[in-house]
């Protein structure tokens, strides 16, 4: 009451990562089934004060951006067909890990759990304190067996309107933050051959192809692009936003 709510369109992308090196997620049909069973509109409309559905791991402002993940929409019948094709018509049980300190993940987890149950996937929510979550995630990236061998929620603000860091971190084989352990020779070649390519048209085309490949392989599933909301006291002015999610306090002034 009495506060002004502001929101900046900062591309904070929230996503679901699959452990592509662990069954049943080593089968692309299972990952695609989860993508079709995900309740995107429910998540966007109910888990955030202001957000849009995410269609890529790339900043929507990037010249290389394409909405590659628009091949998936909530379609439970299609999800069931894919699970049957994968030999899992009766479904399976899985864990879903997330950082309990990150507001929003609990709601998204409940929405996803309810929707996946409709196709026979029994999800157990595994919230972890931030420190433990970070430690286990690092262990998973390092290849330790039996650590976070289920689904994984992640979110992160993209500081650049360029596809290079996102692809290099999250998709390239052995990437520093490649939680899914995804590896595709074509994706790696396109990235390393073009990340410093001075031909910007060819470079953008390469990263668009990467997004298309990744959307079909679906090692990760973008869920939502959230803005950066804040409540401002009426006696304060000078609130400003940049591409990173940090308030510039030195710009704040008394309103009068």
Beta strands, then each sheet from edge to edge (+ up, - down):
strand 1: 3-17
strand 2: 51-53
strand 3: 92-99
strand 4: 121-128
strand 5: 151-157
strand 6: 220-233
strand 7: 236-237
strand 8: 253-254
sheet 1: 2+ 6- 1+ 5- 3- 4-
sheet 2: 7+ 8-
end
